[in-house]
Structure formats: structure tokens, C-alpha cells
Amino acid sequence: QSLPRCKTQQDILDGNQQGSPDTFDREWVPNSCRLVPLNPFTWTDHSKCQVTIVLIGDSHIRNLFTATVNGLRGSSAFAEAHAGSEDKD
């Protein structure tokens, strides 16, 4: 039997970590509900609403946005660098 999807933050926080305590490969699992998988195709197929996320800020926010987009696209690694001083003139 499949658990219902988590609806509140408290539902999510009521859980425990599963996996080997000797490694970083551990996963948080709620006790009474299930999380939406962090897979861009599964997540968007199962989402009930479409939202717009706005990030306003400096280069750190740009890096956060880039990392989020690349993560949702399934990229295992990416690199982005600031322009050198000679490129800014």
C-alpha cells in the first residue's frame, strides 16, 4: 500500500534517517507519508500546481539558480566562473 503524499512541514519532519551511519548515503524518510521524488520528470508529472520561483540577488543567487536548474536537469556536474577583470572592461 502506498503512503499518501506529505502535505505539511510537520508531516515531513516526523520521520527518521535511513541508510548506513558510516556513509553520507543516508535518506530522510517521513513516517506517515511519502515525499515527491527529486527527479525533474517525476516531480513535474506529479505536481498539482505550477509555480514561478523568483530569485533576486547577486552572483551567489545566480549560482544557486544555476545549480538548481542543472540538478533538476539531472546534470551530475557543472562549472561556472566569473569573468576575469580584462573581460569586464
ZADO-1210 file (C-alpha; in nm, 4 decimals, padded with zeros to 6 digits):
<atoms>
<atom x="00.0000" y="00.0000" z="00.0000" code="GLN" pos="1"/>
<atom x="00.1390" y="00.3384" z="-00.0999" code="SER" pos="2"/>
<atom x="00.1543" y="00.6103" z="00.1631" code="LEU" pos="3"/>
<atom x="-00.0190" y="00.9441" z="00.0882" code="PRO" pos="4"/>
<atom x="00.1951" y="01.2372" z="-00.0223" code="ARG" pos="5"/>
<atom x="00.3218" y="01.4648" z="00.2578" code="CYS" pos="6"/>
<atom x="00.1070" y="01.7778" z="00.2845" code="LYS" pos="7"/>
<atom x="00.2616" y="01.9744" z="00.5721" code="THR" pos="8"/>
<atom x="00.6073" y="02.0506" z="00.7011" code="GLN" pos="9"/>
<atom x="00.5228" y="01.8669" z="01.0233" code="GLN" pos="10"/>
<atom x="00.4388" y="01.5540" z="00.8219" code="ASP" pos="11"/>
<atom x="00.7853" y="01.5709" z="00.6657" code="ILE" pos="12"/>
<atom x="00.9675" y="01.6378" z="00.9937" code="LEU" pos="13"/>
<atom x="00.8038" y="01.3387" z="01.1623" code="ASP" pos="14"/>
<atom x="01.0461" y="01.0771" z="01.0299" code="GLY" pos="15"/>
<atom x="01.3961" y="00.9343" z="01.0535" code="ASN" pos="16"/>
<atom x="01.7131" y="00.8785" z="00.8562" code="GLN" pos="17"/>
<atom x="01.7650" y="00.5504" z="00.6781" code="GLN" pos="18"/>
<atom x="02.0903" y="00.4146" z="00.5428" code="GLY" pos="19"/>
<atom x="02.4338" y="00.3357" z="00.6767" code="SER" pos="20"/>
<atom x="02.5509" y="00.5744" z="00.9513" code="PRO" pos="21"/>
<atom x="02.9085" y="00.5181" z="00.8310" code="ASP" pos="22"/>
<atom x="02.8497" y="00.6865" z="00.4953" code="THR" pos="23"/>
<atom x="02.6937" y="01.0043" z="00.3637" code="PHE" pos="24"/>
<atom x="02.4442" y="00.7941" z="00.1686" code="ASP" pos="25"/>
<atom x="02.1544" y="00.8471" z="00.4066" code="ARG" pos="26"/>
<atom x="01.7990" y="00.9431" z="00.3274" code="GLU" pos="27"/>
<atom x="01.5297" y="01.1167" z="00.5335" code="TRP" pos="28"/>
<atom x="01.2067" y="00.9176" z="00.5293" code="VAL" pos="29"/>
<atom x="00.8825" y="01.0526" z="00.6815" code="PRO" pos="30"/>
<atom x="00.6895" y="00.8029" z="00.8950" code="ASN" pos="31"/>
<atom x="00.3341" y="00.8598" z="00.7737" code="SER" pos="32"/>
<atom x="00.3661" y="00.9978" z="00.4197" code="CYS" pos="33"/>
<atom x="00.5883" y="00.9942" z="00.1115" code="ARG" pos="34"/>
<atom x="00.7960" y="01.2679" z="-00.0500" code="LEU" pos="35"/>
<atom x="00.7822" y="01.3559" z="-00.4184" code="VAL" pos="36"/>
<atom x="01.0960" y="01.2088" z="-00.5804" code="PRO" pos="37"/>
<atom x="01.3649" y="01.4634" z="-00.6705" code="LEU" pos="38"/>
<atom x="01.3572" y="01.3762" z="-01.0364" code="ASN" pos="39"/>
<atom x="01.2552" y="01.6585" z="-01.2693" code="PRO" pos="40"/>
<atom x="01.0260" y="01.4440" z="-01.4840" code="PHE" pos="41"/>
<atom x="00.8557" y="01.2626" z="-01.1975" code="THR" pos="42"/>
<atom x="00.8282" y="01.5822" z="-00.9932" code="TRP" pos="43"/>
<atom x="00.6630" y="01.7854" z="-01.2678" code="THR" pos="44"/>
<atom x="00.4352" y="01.4988" z="-01.3714" code="ASP" pos="45"/>
<atom x="00.3057" y="01.4568" z="-01.0150" code="HIS" pos="46"/>
<atom x="00.2892" y="01.8201" z="-00.9076" code="SER" pos="47"/>
<atom x="-00.0600" y="01.9556" z="-00.8581" code="LYS" pos="48"/>
<atom x="00.0280" y="02.3190" z="-00.9211" code="CYS" pos="49"/>
<atom x="00.2678" y="02.5142" z="-01.1353" code="GLN" pos="50"/>
<atom x="00.4623" y="02.7869" z="-00.9616" code="VAL" pos="51"/>
<atom x="00.7052" y="03.0578" z="-01.0582" code="THR" pos="52"/>
<atom x="01.0160" y="03.0910" z="-00.8433" code="ILE" pos="53"/>
<atom x="01.1858" y="03.4306" z="-00.8392" code="VAL" pos="54"/>
<atom x="01.5421" y="03.4665" z="-00.7132" code="LEU" pos="55"/>
<atom x="01.6677" y="03.8212" z="-00.6655" code="ILE" pos="56"/>
<atom x="02.0233" y="03.8892" z="-00.5605" code="GLY" pos="57"/>
<atom x="02.3881" y="03.8854" z="-00.6522" code="ASP" pos="58"/>
<atom x="02.6164" y="03.6252" z="-00.8080" code="SER" pos="59"/>
<atom x="02.5594" y="03.3840" z="-00.5182" code="HIS" pos="60"/>
<atom x="02.1892" y="03.3722" z="-00.6027" code="ILE" pos="61"/>
<atom x="02.2769" y="03.3240" z="-00.9701" code="ARG" pos="62"/>
<atom x="02.4974" y="03.0302" z="-00.8711" code="ASN" pos="63"/>
<atom x="02.2160" y="02.8856" z="-00.6584" code="LEU" pos="64"/>
<atom x="01.9752" y="02.9188" z="-00.9520" code="PHE" pos="65"/>
<atom x="02.2238" y="02.7576" z="-01.1936" code="THR" pos="66"/>
<atom x="02.2881" y="02.4691" z="-00.9532" code="ALA" pos="67"/>
<atom x="01.9145" y="02.4143" z="-00.9054" code="THR" pos="68"/>
<atom x="01.8416" y="02.4105" z="-01.2787" code="VAL" pos="69"/>
<atom x="02.1330" y="02.1782" z="-01.3502" code="ASN" pos="70"/>
<atom x="02.0299" y="01.9497" z="-01.0649" code="GLY" pos="71"/>
<atom x="01.6726" y="01.9279" z="-01.1910" code="LEU" pos="72"/>
<atom x="01.8005" y="01.8546" z="-01.5401" code="ARG" pos="73"/>
<atom x="01.9992" y="01.5630" z="-01.3998" code="GLY" pos="74"/>
<atom x="02.3475" y="01.7081" z="-01.4522" code="SER" pos="75"/>
<atom x="02.5995" y="01.5349" z="-01.2309" code="SER" pos="76"/>
<atom x="02.8477" y="01.8239" z="-01.2529" code="ALA" pos="77"/>
<atom x="02.8770" y="02.1720" z="-01.3975" code="PHE" pos="78"/>
<atom x="03.1147" y="02.4669" z="-01.3724" code="ALA" pos="79"/>
<atom x="03.0606" y="02.8395" z="-01.3923" code="GLU" pos="80"/>
<atom x="03.3211" y="03.1088" z="-01.3435" code="ALA" pos="81"/>
<atom x="03.3200" y="03.4853" z="-01.3036" code="HIS" pos="82"/>
<atom x="03.4530" y="03.6908" z="-01.5890" code="ALA" pos="83"/>
<atom x="03.8128" y="03.7981" z="-01.5465" code="GLY" pos="84"/>
<atom x="03.8941" y="04.1652" z="-01.4918" code="SER" pos="85"/>
<atom x="04.0015" y="04.2034" z="-01.8564" code="GLU" pos="86"/>
<atom x="03.6560" y="04.0802" z="-01.9645" code="ASP" pos="87"/>
<atom x="03.4744" y="04.3380" z="-01.7517" code="LYS" pos="88"/>
<atom x="03.6127" y="04.6448" z="-01.9282" code="ASP" pos="89"/>
</atoms>
